[in-house]
Amino acid sequence: MAAAEGVIFQVQRWSIHDGEGIRSTVFLKGCPLRCAWCANPESWSPKIEHGFGQLVTVEELMRRLRRDEVFYRESGGGVTFSGGEPLMQADFLLAAVQACAASGYHTAIETSLMADWEKAWPILGLIDEIFIDLKHMDHGLHCELTGVSNKKILENAQKLLAVHNNVTVRVPLVEGLNDDKADLEALAAFLENSPGFTAVEFMPYHNLGVAKYARLNLPEPPIHSSPSAEAIDGLKRFLRRRGLNVL
């Protein structure tokens, strides 16, 4: 595959939850994590399969994004890259981010940071706004819940928070898995004195992607629950008492 080609599975227009203003969110295929609550199992494989995925060049992608250029400009929006794990397609992603910058588009990325820092930083250093998904601070539970260690993730997060000035940490809240105060205490300690940190954003669990598993011939995942609104409010207050900004 040429460096200027990548596999995407969706370009979501009119996105308002993945950065400032009205945005287009580009979902890239391929992910090294297998989260127990994943709503996008079609993102796991970097290949086109079961009708999910499309091979595009950077030029083709930019033609699609330019259709909404006026909305980026008028709303202060732009383009967000998500996945899957967008850093898995580092060459394509770098070329796409560079093309967006040349067009004057604000860029954002949602990433687990499960990538080699040497490949990630040339991309992340060009991005205006970064969302890190931190699933769990405990190494053993992270392995159990996502299938991978969080050692590289936390090392990369530390490096990023020291050099980038617009980083939001997203936590996907799943009742009974990562909603305990011990994990949030570890998160607060990790984020203390991080100059690039701007906020924690809680992302309550939903099961809207369950039907996709059958289409992909995958075992149906266990159904989880989101903490109650009252419980989430309590977690927000807990982190705010630690001095963190919580969305």
C-alpha positions in Angstrom: 0.0 0.0 0.0 1.4 3.4 -0.9 2.1 5.9 1.8 -0.6 8.3 0.5 -3.3 5.6 0.7 -5.2 4.5 3.7 -8.2 2.4 4.7 -11.1 4.3 6.4 -14.5 3.0 7.4 -16.4 6.2 7.8 -16.2 10.0 7.4 -18.8 11.4 9.8 -19.9 14.9 8.8 -21.5 17.4 11.2 -19.6 16.0 14.2 -19.8 18.2 17.2 -18.4 16.0 20.0 -14.8 15.5 18.7 -13.3 18.9 19.1 -14.3 22.5 18.6 -17.1 23.6 16.2 -18.6 21.6 13.3 -16.2 18.9 12.2 -15.7 15.9 9.9 -14.5 12.9 11.8 -12.4 10.4 9.7 -12.4 6.9 11.1 -9.4 4.8 10.2 -9.3 1.0 10.3 -7.0 -1.0 12.4 -6.7 -1.2 16.2 -4.2 -3.1 18.5 -6.7 -3.0 21.4 -9.6 -5.4 22.0 -11.6 -3.5 24.6 -14.3 -5.5 26.4 -16.9 -2.7 25.6 -15.8 -1.9 22.1 -18.7 -0.4 20.0 -16.7 -0.5 16.7 -15.4 -4.0 16.1 -15.3 -3.2 12.4 -12.3 -1.0 13.2 -10.1 -3.8 14.5 -8.7 -5.2 11.3 -6.7 -2.8 9.1 -8.1 -4.6 6.1 -11.4 -4.1 4.2 -13.7 -6.9 5.3 -17.4 -7.8 5.5 -18.3 -4.6 3.6 -16.5 -2.4 6.2 -13.7 -0.2 4.8 -12.6 1.8 1.8 -9.2 2.4 0.3 -8.7 6.1 -0.3 -5.8 8.4 -1.3 -5.1 11.6 0.6 -6.3 13.5 -2.4 -9.6 11.7 -2.4 -10.1 12.2 1.3 -9.4 15.9 0.9 -12.0 16.3 -1.8 -14.6 14.9 0.6 -13.5 17.2 3.4 -13.5 20.3 1.3 -17.3 20.0 0.9 -17.6 21.2 4.5 -14.9 23.8 4.4 -17.3 26.6 4.9 -18.7 25.0 8.1 -15.2 24.5 9.5 -14.4 28.2 8.9 -17.7 29.6 10.2 -17.9 27.4 13.3 -14.2 27.2 14.3 -14.3 23.5 13.5 -12.1 21.2 11.4 -11.1 17.6 10.9 -10.8 14.9 13.6 -9.0 11.6 13.0 -10.3 8.6 15.0 -10.5 4.8 14.6 -9.8 2.2 15.5 -6.4 3.6 16.3 -5.4 6.1 13.7 -1.7 6.0 14.5 -1.6 2.4 13.1 -1.7 4.0 9.6 1.1 6.5 10.5 2.3 7.2 6.9 -1.2 7.9 5.6 -2.2 9.8 8.7 0.9 12.1 8.5 0.2 12.9 4.9 -3.5 13.6 5.6 -2.7 15.8 8.6 -0.2 17.7 6.5 -2.8 18.2 3.8 -5.3 19.5 6.3 -2.7 21.9 7.7 -1.9 23.2 4.2 -5.6 23.9 3.7 -5.8 25.8 7.0 -8.1 23.2 8.7 -7.9 22.8 12.5 -7.1 19.2 13.3 -7.8 16.9 16.2 -7.1 13.2 16.9 -8.6 10.6 19.2 -6.0 8.0 20.1 -5.1 5.3 22.6 -1.4 6.2 22.2 -0.7 2.5 21.6 2.1 3.3 19.1 5.8 3.8 18.8 6.6 7.3 20.0 9.1 7.8 17.1 6.3 7.4 14.6 3.6 9.1 16.7 5.3 12.4 17.6 5.8 13.7 14.0 2.1 13.4 13.6 0.9 14.5 17.1 3.2 17.5 17.0 1.2 18.8 14.0 -2.2 18.3 15.6 -4.0 21.2 17.2 -6.1 19.2 19.7 -5.5 15.7 21.1 -7.9 13.4 22.9 -6.2 10.4 24.7 -8.4 7.5 25.6 -7.1 6.1 28.9 -9.1 2.9 29.7 -7.6 1.9 33.0 -4.6 2.9 35.1 -4.0 -0.6 36.6 -1.6 -2.6 34.4 -3.2 -6.0 35.1 -6.8 -4.8 34.7 -5.8 -3.0 31.5 -4.4 -6.2 30.1 -7.6 -8.0 31.1 -10.0 -5.5 29.7 -8.2 -4.5 26.5 -5.8 -7.3 25.7 -2.7 -5.2 25.8 -0.4 -3.6 28.4 -0.8 0.1 29.2 3.0 0.5 29.8 3.7 2.0 26.3 0.4 4.0 26.5 1.3 5.7 29.8 4.9 6.4 28.7 3.6 8.0 25.6 1.0 10.0 27.5 3.7 11.3 29.9 5.8 12.4 26.9 2.9 14.0 25.2 1.6 15.9 28.2 5.1 17.4 28.6 5.3 18.9 25.1 1.7 19.5 23.8 -0.5 22.2 25.3 -4.0 21.0 24.3 -4.7 17.4 25.6 -8.0 16.1 26.9 -8.1 12.7 28.6 -11.2 10.6 27.8 -12.2 7.9 30.1 -14.9 5.4 28.9 -16.8 4.6 32.0 -18.1 1.1 32.4 -19.8 0.1 35.6 -17.8 -2.3 37.7 -14.8 -2.2 35.4 -13.2 1.2 35.6 -15.5 3.4 37.7 -13.9 3.0 41.1 -12.3 5.8 42.9 -9.0 3.9 43.3 -8.5 4.0 39.5 -9.5 7.7 39.4 -7.1 8.5 42.2 -4.3 6.9 40.1 -5.5 9.0 37.1 -5.4 12.2 39.1 -1.9 11.5 40.4 -0.8 10.7 36.9 -2.2 14.0 35.5 -1.0 16.3 38.4 1.5 18.9 37.2 1.1 18.0 33.5 1.4 21.3 31.6 -0.4 20.0 28.5 -3.5 18.6 30.3 -6.7 20.6 29.8 -9.6 18.3 31.0 -10.9 14.9 31.8 -14.0 13.9 29.8 -16.1 11.0 30.9 -17.6 8.8 28.1 -20.4 6.6 29.5 -20.7 3.1 28.1 -23.3 2.3 25.4 -24.1 -1.0 23.6 -25.1 0.5 20.2 -22.4 -1.5 18.4 -23.5 -5.0 19.6 -25.2 -5.9 16.3 -22.0 -5.5 14.3 -20.4 -8.5 16.0 -22.7 -10.9 14.3 -22.1 -9.3 10.9 -18.3 -9.8 11.5 -18.8 -13.4 12.7 -17.5 -12.5 16.1 -18.9 -13.8 19.4 -21.4 -11.4 20.9 -19.7 -9.4 23.7 -21.0 -9.3 27.2 -23.4 -6.4 27.8 -22.2 -3.9 30.3 -23.8 -0.9 32.0 -22.9 2.7 32.4 -22.7 4.1 35.9 -25.8 6.1 36.9 -25.9 9.8 36.3 -25.6 10.2 40.1 -22.6 8.0 40.3 -20.9 9.9 37.4 -21.6 13.2 39.2 -19.9 11.8 42.3 -16.9 10.8 40.2 -16.7 14.3 38.7 -16.8 15.9 42.2 -14.1 13.5 43.3 -11.7 14.5 40.5 -12.6 18.2 40.9 -11.6 18.0 44.5 -8.2 16.9 43.2 -8.0 20.1 41.2 -8.8 18.6 37.8 -11.1 20.1 35.2 -13.8 17.6 34.3 -16.2 17.9 31.4 
